[in-house]
Every structure is written in C-alpha cells, then in structure tokens.
C-alpha cells in the first residue's frame, strides 16, 4: 500500500509528496488513521495516432503505375489531401 500519511502531514508536505508520486510512488492519505485517499502518478497520455483515412496509411490508393511525371507540391497536396 505504500506510505500512510495523515491529512495534516500531507498538507504540510504536499509538494514533496507530489514529487514522490511523480516518480511512481503511491502514498495513502489517512483521516483519523483510516485511509481516505491515494496519491500516485498520473496516467501517461497516449500519443495520438494517425487517422485511419490518412494517405500515408493508404498508399495503395495513391500509387501510380510507372513514372508520375513532374509533380509540384500543390499537385501532391491536391492528390493526397484534396486541397486546391
């Protein structure tokens, strides 16, 4: 369960306890000797992925048989992203 700290002590040492929680520790905060809350590391956010319709995930839809000729950046944007 980790360290048990009473509320008064937790208020006094909050920044220290938060720093420990950031390093992965779990601290139980008790009121009158009874566990009331837990302090622990925040969940790590997942990196956002590419949307399923992103052209980079669907290259076969955009493939060209043979040389595509001279394409400008604007041509590529229009083909891949529908931009004018």
mmCIF file as gemmi writes it, N, C-alpha and C atoms, coordinates in Angstrom:
data_model
loop_
_atom_site.group_PDB
_atom_site.id
_atom_site.type_symbol
_atom_site.label_atom_id
_atom_site.label_alt_id
_atom_site.label_comp_id
_atom_site.label_asym_id
_atom_site.label_entity_id
_atom_site.label_seq_id
_atom_site.pdbx_PDB_ins_code
_atom_site.Cartn_x
_atom_site.Cartn_y
_atom_site.Cartn_z
_atom_site.occupancy
_atom_site.B_iso_or_equiv
_atom_site.pdbx_formal_charge
_atom_site.auth_seq_id
_atom_site.auth_asym_id
_atom_site.pdbx_PDB_model_num
ATOM 1 N N . UNK Axp A 1 ? 0.825 -1.193 0 1 0 ? 1 A 1
ATOM 2 C CA . UNK Axp A 1 ? 0 0 0 1 0 ? 1 A 1
ATOM 3 C C . UNK Axp A 1 ? 0.865 1.25 0 1 0 ? 1 A 1
ATOM 4 N N . UNK Axp A 2 ? 2.121 1.198 0.294 1 0 ? 2 A 1
ATOM 5 C CA . UNK Axp A 2 ? 2.989 2.369 0.333 1 0 ? 2 A 1
ATOM 6 C C . UNK Axp A 2 ? 2.878 3.072 1.678 1 0 ? 2 A 1
ATOM 7 N N . UNK Axp A 3 ? 3.408 4.268 1.719 1 0 ? 3 A 1
ATOM 8 C CA . UNK Axp A 3 ? 3.411 5.035 2.964 1 0 ? 3 A 1
ATOM 9 C C . UNK Axp A 3 ? 2.017 5.579 3.279 1 0 ? 3 A 1
ATOM 10 N N . UNK Axp A 4 ? 1.66 5.594 4.573 1 0 ? 4 A 1
ATOM 11 C CA . UNK Axp A 4 ? 0.41 6.184 5.02 1 0 ? 4 A 1
ATOM 12 C C . UNK Axp A 4 ? 0.742 7.493 5.718 1 0 ? 4 A 1
ATOM 13 N N . UNK Axp A 5 ? 0.096 8.579 5.286 1 0 ? 5 A 1
ATOM 14 C CA . UNK Axp A 5 ? 0.366 9.905 5.818 1 0 ? 5 A 1
ATOM 15 C C . UNK Axp A 5 ? -0.955 10.499 6.282 1 0 ? 5 A 1
ATOM 16 N N . UNK Axp A 6 ? -0.972 11.123 7.481 1 0 ? 6 A 1
ATOM 17 C CA . UNK Axp A 6 ? -2.224 11.75 7.921 1 0 ? 6 A 1
ATOM 18 C C . UNK Axp A 6 ? -2.436 13.055 7.157 1 0 ? 6 A 1
ATOM 19 N N . UNK Axp A 7 ? -3.669 13.543 7.153 1 0 ? 7 A 1
ATOM 20 C CA . UNK Axp A 7 ? -4.029 14.713 6.348 1 0 ? 7 A 1
ATOM 21 C C . UNK Axp A 7 ? -3.188 15.932 6.706 1 0 ? 7 A 1
ATOM 22 N N . UNK Axp A 8 ? -3.009 16.184 8.001 1 0 ? 8 A 1
ATOM 23 C CA . UNK Axp A 8 ? -2.24 17.362 8.41 1 0 ? 8 A 1
ATOM 24 C C . UNK Axp A 8 ? -0.816 17.283 7.861 1 0 ? 8 A 1
ATOM 25 N N . UNK Axp A 9 ? -0.194 16.13 7.976 1 0 ? 9 A 1
ATOM 26 C CA . UNK Axp A 9 ? 1.163 15.937 7.465 1 0 ? 9 A 1
ATOM 27 C C . UNK Axp A 9 ? 1.195 16.071 5.94 1 0 ? 9 A 1
ATOM 28 N N . UNK Axp A 10 ? 0.151 15.577 5.263 1 0 ? 10 A 1
ATOM 29 C CA . UNK Axp A 10 ? 0.09 15.668 3.802 1 0 ? 10 A 1
ATOM 30 C C . UNK Axp A 10 ? -0.006 17.129 3.361 1 0 ? 10 A 1
ATOM 31 N N . UNK Axp A 11 ? -0.795 17.934 4.083 1 0 ? 11 A 1
ATOM 32 C CA . UNK Axp A 11 ? -0.896 19.353 3.737 1 0 ? 11 A 1
ATOM 33 C C . UNK Axp A 11 ? 0.44 20.053 3.926 1 0 ? 11 A 1
ATOM 34 N N . UNK Axp A 12 ? 1.142 19.684 4.971 1 0 ? 12 A 1
ATOM 35 C CA . UNK Axp A 12 ? 2.428 20.31 5.266 1 0 ? 12 A 1
ATOM 36 C C . UNK Axp A 12 ? 3.483 19.939 4.23 1 0 ? 12 A 1
ATOM 37 N N . UNK Axp A 13 ? 3.458 18.707 3.742 1 0 ? 13 A 1
ATOM 38 C CA . UNK Axp A 13 ? 4.492 18.208 2.83 1 0 ? 13 A 1
ATOM 39 C C . UNK Axp A 13 ? 3.968 17.915 1.434 1 0 ? 13 A 1
ATOM 40 N N . UNK Axp A 14 ? 2.899 18.61 1.012 1 0 ? 14 A 1
ATOM 41 C CA . UNK Axp A 14 ? 2.243 18.264 -0.245 1 0 ? 14 A 1
ATOM 42 C C . UNK Axp A 14 ? 3.198 18.267 -1.437 1 0 ? 14 A 1
ATOM 43 N N . UNK Axp A 15 ? 3.997 19.309 -1.608 1 0 ? 15 A 1
ATOM 44 C CA . UNK Axp A 15 ? 4.873 19.354 -2.793 1 0 ? 15 A 1
ATOM 45 C C . UNK Axp A 15 ? 5.873 18.197 -2.777 1 0 ? 15 A 1
ATOM 46 N N . UNK Axp A 16 ? 6.355 17.834 -1.612 1 0 ? 16 A 1
ATOM 47 C CA . UNK Axp A 16 ? 7.286 16.701 -1.501 1 0 ? 16 A 1
ATOM 48 C C . UNK Axp A 16 ? 6.571 15.396 -1.858 1 0 ? 16 A 1
ATOM 49 N N . UNK Axp A 17 ? 5.348 15.227 -1.376 1 0 ? 17 A 1
ATOM 50 C CA . UNK Axp A 17 ? 4.595 14.004 -1.666 1 0 ? 17 A 1
ATOM 51 C C . UNK Axp A 17 ? 4.243 13.917 -3.151 1 0 ? 17 A 1
ATOM 52 N N . UNK Axp A 18 ? 3.9 15.05 -3.757 1 0 ? 18 A 1
ATOM 53 C CA . UNK Axp A 18 ? 3.594 15.047 -5.192 1 0 ? 18 A 1
ATOM 54 C C . UNK Axp A 18 ? 4.837 14.679 -6 1 0 ? 18 A 1
ATOM 55 N N . UNK Axp A 19 ? 5.985 15.182 -5.611 1 0 ? 19 A 1
ATOM 56 C CA . UNK Axp A 19 ? 7.229 14.837 -6.308 1 0 ? 19 A 1
ATOM 57 C C . UNK Axp A 19 ? 7.488 13.33 -6.215 1 0 ? 19 A 1
ATOM 58 N N . UNK Axp A 20 ? 7.232 12.76 -5.063 1 0 ? 20 A 1
ATOM 59 C CA . UNK Axp A 20 ? 7.411 11.304 -4.914 1 0 ? 20 A 1
ATOM 60 C C . UNK Axp A 20 ? 6.417 10.54 -5.776 1 0 ? 20 A 1
ATOM 61 N N . UNK Axp A 21 ? 5.18 11.039 -5.845 1 0 ? 21 A 1
ATOM 62 C CA . UNK Axp A 21 ? 4.167 10.388 -6.68 1 0 ? 21 A 1
ATOM 63 C C . UNK Axp A 21 ? 4.556 10.456 -8.152 1 0 ? 21 A 1
ATOM 64 N N . UNK Axp A 22 ? 5.131 11.575 -8.572 1 0 ? 22 A 1
ATOM 65 C CA . UNK Axp A 22 ? 5.586 11.701 -9.954 1 0 ? 22 A 1
ATOM 66 C C . UNK Axp A 22 ? 6.654 10.667 -10.292 1 0 ? 22 A 1
ATOM 67 N N . UNK Axp A 23 ? 7.419 10.255 -9.295 1 0 ? 23 A 1
ATOM 68 C CA . UNK Axp A 23 ? 8.456 9.229 -9.512 1 0 ? 23 A 1
ATOM 69 C C . UNK Axp A 23 ? 7.88 7.819 -9.435 1 0 ? 23 A 1
ATOM 70 N N . UNK Axp A 24 ? 6.558 7.709 -9.209 1 0 ? 24 A 1
ATOM 71 C CA . UNK Axp A 24 ? 5.92 6.391 -9.244 1 0 ? 24 A 1
ATOM 72 C C . UNK Axp A 24 ? 5.454 5.854 -7.906 1 0 ? 24 A 1
ATOM 73 N N . UNK Axp A 25 ? 5.72 6.537 -6.818 1 0 ? 25 A 1
ATOM 74 C CA . UNK Axp A 25 ? 5.288 6.051 -5.505 1 0 ? 25 A 1
ATOM 75 C C . UNK Axp A 25 ? 3.784 6.269 -5.317 1 0 ? 25 A 1
ATOM 76 N N . UNK Axp A 26 ? 3.198 5.45 -4.474 1 0 ? 26 A 1
ATOM 77 C CA . UNK Axp A 26 ? 1.802 5.622 -4.076 1 0 ? 26 A 1
ATOM 78 C C . UNK Axp A 26 ? 1.781 5.933 -2.582 1 0 ? 26 A 1
ATOM 79 N N . UNK Axp A 27 ? 1.112 7.005 -2.24 1 0 ? 27 A 1
ATOM 80 C CA . UNK Axp A 27 ? 1.028 7.432 -0.843 1 0 ? 27 A 1
ATOM 81 C C . UNK Axp A 27 ? -0.442 7.44 -0.45 1 0 ? 27 A 1
ATOM 82 N N . UNK Axp A 28 ? -0.769 6.807 0.656 1 0 ? 28 A 1
ATOM 83 C CA . UNK Axp A 28 ? -2.135 6.792 1.16 1 0 ? 28 A 1
ATOM 84 C C . UNK Axp A 28 ? -2.294 7.912 2.171 1 0 ? 28 A 1
ATOM 85 N N . UNK Axp A 29 ? -3.346 8.702 2.015 1 0 ? 29 A 1
ATOM 86 C CA . UNK Axp A 29 ? -3.65 9.784 2.943 1 0 ? 29 A 1
ATOM 87 C C . UNK Axp A 29 ? -4.781 9.315 3.836 1 0 ? 29 A 1
ATOM 88 N N . UNK Axp A 30 ? -4.536 9.408 5.148 1 0 ? 30 A 1
ATOM 89 C CA . UNK Axp A 30 ? -5.497 8.882 6.115 1 0 ? 30 A 1
ATOM 90 C C . UNK Axp A 30 ? -6.1 9.998 6.95 1 0 ? 30 A 1
ATOM 91 N N . UNK Axp A 31 ? -7.346 9.783 7.341 1 0 ? 31 A 1
ATOM 92 C CA . UNK Axp A 31 ? -8.031 10.688 8.254 1 0 ? 31 A 1
ATOM 93 C C . UNK Axp A 31 ? -8.36 9.873 9.5 1 0 ? 31 A 1
ATOM 94 N N . UNK Axp A 32 ? -7.785 10.299 10.607 1 0 ? 32 A 1
ATOM 95 C CA . UNK Axp A 32 ? -8.018 9.572 11.854 1 0 ? 32 A 1
ATOM 96 C C . UNK Axp A 32 ? -7.537 8.132 11.781 1 0 ? 32 A 1
ATOM 97 N N . UNK Axp A 33 ? -6.476 7.887 11.035 1 0 ? 33 A 1
ATOM 98 C CA . UNK Axp A 33 ? -5.92 6.538 10.929 1 0 ? 33 A 1
ATOM 99 C C . UNK Axp A 33 ? -6.606 5.662 9.891 1 0 ? 33 A 1
ATOM 100 N N . UNK Axp A 34 ? -7.684 6.145 9.292 1 0 ? 34 A 1
ATOM 101 C CA . UNK Axp A 34 ? -8.411 5.38 8.284 1 0 ? 34 A 1
ATOM 102 C C . UNK Axp A 34 ? -8.065 5.916 6.897 1 0 ? 34 A 1
ATOM 103 N N . UNK Axp A 35 ? -7.629 5.049 5.977 1 0 ? 35 A 1
ATOM 104 C CA . UNK Axp A 35 ? -7.288 5.51 4.632 1 0 ? 35 A 1
ATOM 105 C C . UNK Axp A 35 ? -8.463 6.256 3.99 1 0 ? 35 A 1
ATOM 106 N N . UNK Axp A 36 ? -8.176 7.449 3.441 1 0 ? 36 A 1
ATOM 107 C CA . UNK Axp A 36 ? -9.223 8.259 2.827 1 0 ? 36 A 1
ATOM 108 C C . UNK Axp A 36 ? -8.966 8.518 1.342 1 0 ? 36 A 1
ATOM 109 N N . UNK Axp A 37 ? -7.7 8.565 0.947 1 0 ? 37 A 1
ATOM 110 C CA . UNK Axp A 37 ? -7.375 8.853 -0.454 1 0 ? 37 A 1
ATOM 111 C C . UNK Axp A 37 ? -5.988 8.317 -0.771 1 0 ? 37 A 1
ATOM 112 N N . UNK Axp A 38 ? -5.711 8.219 -2.059 1 0 ? 38 A 1
ATOM 113 C CA . UNK Axp A 38 ? -4.388 7.804 -2.505 1 0 ? 38 A 1
ATOM 114 C C . UNK Axp A 38 ? -3.808 8.844 -3.439 1 0 ? 38 A 1
ATOM 115 N N . UNK Axp A 39 ? -2.521 9.072 -3.287 1 0 ? 39 A 1
ATOM 116 C CA . UNK Axp A 39 ? -1.784 9.968 -4.164 1 0 ? 39 A 1
ATOM 117 C C . UNK Axp A 39 ? -0.818 9.093 -4.945 1 0 ? 39 A 1
ATOM 118 N N . UNK Axp A 40 ? -0.862 9.222 -6.266 1 0 ? 40 A 1
ATOM 119 C CA . UNK Axp A 40 ? 0.008 8.405 -7.098 1 0 ? 40 A 1
ATOM 120 C C . UNK Axp A 40 ? 0.29 9.096 -8.411 1 0 ? 40 A 1
ATOM 121 N N . UNK Axp A 41 ? 1.076 8.455 -9.27 1 0 ? 41 A 1
ATOM 122 C CA . UNK Axp A 41 ? 1.42 9.069 -10.554 1 0 ? 41 A 1
ATOM 123 C C . UNK Axp A 41 ? 0.188 9.211 -11.44 1 0 ? 41 A 1
ATOM 124 N N . UNK Axp A 42 ? 0.151 10.29 -12.196 1 0 ? 42 A 1
ATOM 125 C CA . UNK Axp A 42 ? -0.928 10.498 -13.158 1 0 ? 42 A 1
ATOM 126 C C . UNK Axp A 42 ? -0.74 9.54 -14.322 1 0 ? 42 A 1
ATOM 127 N N . UNK Axp A 43 ? -1.827 9.093 -14.942 1 0 ? 43 A 1
ATOM 128 C CA . UNK Axp A 43 ? -1.677 8.206 -16.1 1 0 ? 43 A 1
ATOM 129 C C . UNK Axp A 43 ? -0.995 8.946 -17.244 1 0 ? 43 A 1
ATOM 130 N N . UNK Axp A 44 ? -0.132 8.239 -17.926 1 0 ? 44 A 1
ATOM 131 C CA . UNK Axp A 44 ? 0.566 8.842 -19.069 1 0 ? 44 A 1
ATOM 132 C C . UNK Axp A 44 ? -0.394 8.889 -20.247 1 0 ? 44 A 1
ATOM 133 N N . UNK Axp A 45 ? -0.402 10.018 -20.928 1 0 ? 45 A 1
ATOM 134 C CA . UNK Axp A 45 ? -1.29 10.146 -22.075 1 0 ? 45 A 1
ATOM 135 C C . UNK Axp A 45 ? -0.667 9.455 -23.278 1 0 ? 45 A 1
ATOM 136 N N . UNK Axp A 46 ? -1.516 8.826 -24.054 1 0 ? 46 A 1
ATOM 137 C CA . UNK Axp A 46 ? -1.047 8.138 -25.252 1 0 ? 46 A 1
ATOM 138 C C . UNK Axp A 46 ? -0.843 9.16 -26.364 1 0 ? 46 A 1
ATOM 139 N N . UNK Axp A 47 ? 0.144 8.903 -27.168 1 0 ? 47 A 1
ATOM 140 C CA . UNK Axp A 47 ? 0.367 9.777 -28.319 1 0 ? 47 A 1
ATOM 141 C C . UNK Axp A 47 ? -0.772 9.576 -29.301 1 0 ? 47 A 1
ATOM 142 N N . UNK Axp A 48 ? -1.295 10.664 -29.853 1 0 ? 48 A 1
ATOM 143 C CA . UNK Axp A 48 ? -2.368 10.493 -30.834 1 0 ? 48 A 1
ATOM 144 C C . UNK Axp A 48 ? -1.834 9.809 -32.083 1 0 ? 48 A 1
ATOM 145 N N . UNK Axp A 49 ? -2.591 8.89 -32.612 1 0 ? 49 A 1
ATOM 146 C CA . UNK Axp A 49 ? -2.182 8.173 -33.811 1 0 ? 49 A 1
ATOM 147 C C . UNK Axp A 49 ? -2.695 8.872 -35.057 1 0 ? 49 A 1
ATOM 148 N N . UNK Axp A 50 ? -2.324 8.331 -36.184 1 0 ? 50 A 1
ATOM 149 C CA . UNK Axp A 50 ? -2.811 8.864 -37.447 1 0 ? 50 A 1
ATOM 150 C C . UNK Axp A 50 ? -4.246 8.404 -37.656 1 0 ? 50 A 1
ATOM 151 N N . UNK Axp A 51 ? -5.102 9.249 -38.23 1 0 ? 51 A 1
ATOM 152 C CA . UNK Axp A 51 ? -6.458 8.797 -38.538 1 0 ? 51 A 1
ATOM 153 C C . UNK Axp A 51 ? -6.416 7.719 -39.605 1 0 ? 51 A 1
ATOM 154 N N . UNK Axp A 52 ? -7.394 6.832 -39.581 1 0 ? 52 A 1
ATOM 155 C CA . UNK Axp A 52 ? -7.375 5.691 -40.498 1 0 ? 52 A 1
ATOM 156 C C . UNK Axp A 52 ? -7.455 6.109 -41.959 1 0 ? 52 A 1
ATOM 157 N N . UNK Axp A 53 ? -7.959 7.319 -42.252 1 0 ? 53 A 1
ATOM 158 C CA . UNK Axp A 53 ? -8.039 7.752 -43.644 1 0 ? 53 A 1
ATOM 159 C C . UNK Axp A 53 ? -6.82 8.567 -44.084 1 0 ? 53 A 1
ATOM 160 N N . UNK Axp A 54 ? -5.775 8.61 -43.247 1 0 ? 54 A 1
ATOM 161 C CA . UNK Axp A 54 ? -4.569 9.349 -43.62 1 0 ? 54 A 1
ATOM 162 C C . UNK Axp A 54 ? -3.93 8.692 -44.838 1 0 ? 54 A 1
ATOM 163 N N . UNK Axp A 55 ? -3.575 9.486 -45.831 1 0 ? 55 A 1
ATOM 164 C CA . UNK Axp A 55 ? -2.985 8.919 -47.056 1 0 ? 55 A 1
ATOM 165 C C . UNK Axp A 55 ? -1.74 8.081 -46.802 1 0 ? 55 A 1
ATOM 166 N N . UNK Axp A 56 ? -0.971 8.411 -45.772 1 0 ? 56 A 1
ATOM 167 C CA . UNK Axp A 56 ? 0.237 7.626 -45.519 1 0 ? 56 A 1
ATOM 168 C C . UNK Axp A 56 ? -0.079 6.196 -45.102 1 0 ? 56 A 1
ATOM 169 N N . UNK Axp A 57 ? -1.28 5.954 -44.582 1 0 ? 57 A 1
ATOM 170 C CA . UNK Axp A 57 ? -1.674 4.6 -44.22 1 0 ? 57 A 1
ATOM 171 C C . UNK Axp A 57 ? -2.372 3.884 -45.377 1 0 ? 57 A 1
ATOM 172 N N . UNK Axp A 58 ? -2.659 4.606 -46.441 1 0 ? 58 A 1
ATOM 173 C CA . UNK Axp A 58 ? -3.391 4.046 -47.579 1 0 ? 58 A 1
ATOM 174 C C . UNK Axp A 58 ? -2.641 4.316 -48.881 1 0 ? 58 A 1
ATOM 175 N N . UNK Axp A 59 ? -1.359 4.039 -48.886 1 0 ? 59 A 1
ATOM 176 C CA . UNK Axp A 59 ? -0.545 4.351 -50.055 1 0 ? 59 A 1
ATOM 177 C C . UNK Axp A 59 ? -0.998 3.622 -51.313 1 0 ? 59 A 1
ATOM 178 N N . UNK Axp A 60 ? -1.583 2.427 -51.168 1 0 ? 60 A 1
ATOM 179 C CA . UNK Axp A 60 ? -2.006 1.682 -52.351 1 0 ? 60 A 1
ATOM 180 C C . UNK Axp A 60 ? -3.094 2.421 -53.131 1 0 ? 60 A 1
ATOM 181 N N . UNK Axp A 61 ? -3.884 3.269 -52.473 1 0 ? 61 A 1
ATOM 182 C CA . UNK Axp A 61 ? -4.913 4.038 -53.163 1 0 ? 61 A 1
ATOM 183 C C . UNK Axp A 61 ? -4.305 5.17 -53.984 1 0 ? 61 A 1
ATOM 184 N N . UNK Axp A 62 ? -3.093 5.592 -53.617 1 0 ? 62 A 1
ATOM 185 C CA . UNK Axp A 62 ? -2.472 6.723 -54.269 1 0 ? 62 A 1
ATOM 186 C C . UNK Axp A 62 ? -1.296 6.321 -55.17 1 0 ? 62 A 1
ATOM 187 N N . UNK Axp A 63 ? -1.035 5.023 -55.259 1 0 ? 63 A 1
ATOM 188 C CA . UNK Axp A 63 ? 0.103 4.558 -56.058 1 0 ? 63 A 1
ATOM 189 C C . UNK Axp A 63 ? -0.175 4.773 -57.54 1 0 ? 63 A 1
ATOM 190 N N . UNK Axp A 64 ? 0.881 5.011 -58.256 1 0 ? 64 A 1
ATOM 191 C CA . UNK Axp A 64 ? 0.779 5.23 -59.699 1 0 ? 64 A 1
ATOM 192 C C . UNK Axp A 64 ? 1.663 4.197 -60.381 1 0 ? 64 A 1
ATOM 193 N N . UNK Axp A 65 ? 1.143 3.552 -61.43 1 0 ? 65 A 1
ATOM 194 C CA . UNK Axp A 65 ? 1.954 2.619 -62.211 1 0 ? 65 A 1
ATOM 195 C C . UNK Axp A 65 ? 2.862 3.422 -63.121 1 0 ? 65 A 1
ATOM 196 N N . UNK Axp A 66 ? 4.14 3.265 -62.936 1 0 ? 66 A 1
ATOM 197 C CA . UNK Axp A 66 ? 5.092 3.969 -63.781 1 0 ? 66 A 1
ATOM 198 C C . UNK Axp A 66 ? 5.348 5.37 -63.262 1 0 ? 66 A 1
ATOM 199 N N . UNK Axp A 67 ? 6.151 6.114 -64.027 1 0 ? 67 A 1
ATOM 200 C CA . UNK Axp A 67 ? 6.512 7.458 -63.601 1 0 ? 67 A 1
ATOM 201 C C . UNK Axp A 67 ? 5.284 8.362 -63.542 1 0 ? 67 A 1
ATOM 202 N N . UNK Axp A 68 ? 5.223 9.174 -62.522 1 0 ? 68 A 1
ATOM 203 C CA . UNK Axp A 68 ? 4.079 10.068 -62.351 1 0 ? 68 A 1
ATOM 204 C C . UNK Axp A 68 ? 4.287 11.405 -63.021 1 0 ? 68 A 1
ATOM 205 N N . UNK Axp A 69 ? 5.45 11.606 -63.607 1 0 ? 69 A 1
ATOM 206 C CA . UNK Axp A 69 ? 5.721 12.886 -64.244 1 0 ? 69 A 1
ATOM 207 C C . UNK Axp A 69 ? 6.171 13.902 -63.207 1 0 ? 69 A 1
ATOM 208 N N . UNK Axp A 70 ? 6.31 15.111 -63.634 1 0 ? 70 A 1
ATOM 209 C CA . UNK Axp A 70 ? 6.754 16.175 -62.734 1 0 ? 70 A 1
ATOM 210 C C . UNK Axp A 70 ? 5.563 16.674 -61.922 1 0 ? 70 A 1
ATOM 211 N N . UNK Axp A 71 ? 5.582 16.412 -60.634 1 0 ? 71 A 1
ATOM 212 C CA . UNK Axp A 71 ? 4.501 16.862 -59.762 1 0 ? 71 A 1
ATOM 213 C C . UNK Axp A 71 ? 5.011 17.987 -58.871 1 0 ? 71 A 1
ATOM 214 N N . UNK Axp A 72 ? 4.215 19.032 -58.773 1 0 ? 72 A 1
ATOM 215 C CA . UNK Axp A 72 ? 4.554 20.122 -57.866 1 0 ? 72 A 1
ATOM 216 C C . UNK Axp A 72 ? 4.02 19.787 -56.479 1 0 ? 72 A 1
ATOM 217 N N . UNK Axp A 73 ? 4.426 20.535 -55.493 1 0 ? 73 A 1
ATOM 218 C CA . UNK Axp A 73 ? 3.9 20.341 -54.145 1 0 ? 73 A 1
ATOM 219 C C . UNK Axp A 73 ? 2.388 20.532 -54.115 1 0 ? 73 A 1
ATOM 220 N N . UNK Axp A 74 ? 1.896 21.486 -54.917 1 0 ? 74 A 1
ATOM 221 C CA . UNK Axp A 74 ? 0.453 21.721 -54.973 1 0 ? 74 A 1
ATOM 222 C C . UNK Axp A 74 ? -0.275 20.509 -55.558 1 0 ? 74 A 1
ATOM 223 N N . UNK Axp A 75 ? 0.323 19.877 -56.584 1 0 ? 75 A 1
ATOM 224 C CA . UNK Axp A 75 ? -0.268 18.673 -57.164 1 0 ? 75 A 1
ATOM 225 C C . UNK Axp A 75 ? -0.353 17.558 -56.134 1 0 ? 75 A 1
ATOM 226 N N . UNK Axp A 76 ? 0.717 17.384 -55.379 1 0 ? 76 A 1
ATOM 227 C CA . UNK Axp A 76 ? 0.749 16.319 -54.361 1 0 ? 76 A 1
ATOM 228 C C . UNK Axp A 76 ? -0.279 16.604 -53.28 1 0 ? 76 A 1
ATOM 229 N N . UNK Axp A 77 ? -0.371 17.853 -52.824 1 0 ? 77 A 1
ATOM 230 C CA . UNK Axp A 77 ? -1.379 18.21 -51.81 1 0 ? 77 A 1
ATOM 231 C C . UNK Axp A 77 ? -2.795 17.924 -52.32 1 0 ? 77 A 1
ATOM 232 N N . UNK Axp A 78 ? -3.041 18.272 -53.569 1 0 ? 78 A 1
ATOM 233 C CA . UNK Axp A 78 ? -4.376 18.046 -54.144 1 0 ? 78 A 1
ATOM 234 C C . UNK Axp A 78 ? -4.679 16.555 -54.221 1 0 ? 78 A 1
ATOM 235 N N . UNK Axp A 79 ? -3.699 15.743 -54.653 1 0 ? 79 A 1
ATOM 236 C CA . UNK Axp A 79 ? -3.926 14.298 -54.761 1 0 ? 79 A 1
ATOM 237 C C . UNK Axp A 79 ? -4.118 13.64 -53.398 1 0 ? 79 A 1
ATOM 238 N N . UNK Axp A 80 ? -3.292 14.031 -52.435 1 0 ? 80 A 1
ATOM 239 C CA . UNK Axp A 80 ? -3.326 13.372 -51.136 1 0 ? 80 A 1
ATOM 240 C C . UNK Axp A 80 ? -4.392 13.922 -50.19 1 0 ? 80 A 1
ATOM 241 N N . UNK Axp A 81 ? -4.557 15.229 -50.195 1 0 ? 81 A 1
ATOM 242 C CA . UNK Axp A 81 ? -5.397 15.85 -49.182 1 0 ? 81 A 1
ATOM 243 C C . UNK Axp A 81 ? -6.616 16.563 -49.742 1 0 ? 81 A 1
ATOM 244 N N . UNK Axp A 82 ? -6.773 16.563 -51.077 1 0 ? 82 A 1
ATOM 245 C CA . UNK Axp A 82 ? -7.927 17.207 -51.668 1 0 ? 82 A 1
ATOM 246 C C . UNK Axp A 82 ? -7.862 18.717 -51.621 1 0 ? 82 A 1
ATOM 247 N N . UNK Axp A 83 ? -6.67 19.262 -51.395 1 0 ? 83 A 1
ATOM 248 C CA . UNK Axp A 83 ? -6.509 20.716 -51.333 1 0 ? 83 A 1
ATOM 249 C C . UNK Axp A 83 ? -6.327 21.276 -52.735 1 0 ? 83 A 1
ATOM 250 N N . UNK Axp A 84 ? -6.832 22.456 -52.947 1 0 ? 84 A 1
ATOM 251 C CA . UNK Axp A 84 ? -6.675 23.101 -54.251 1 0 ? 84 A 1
ATOM 252 C C . UNK Axp A 84 ? -5.399 23.884 -54.314 1 0 ? 84 A 1
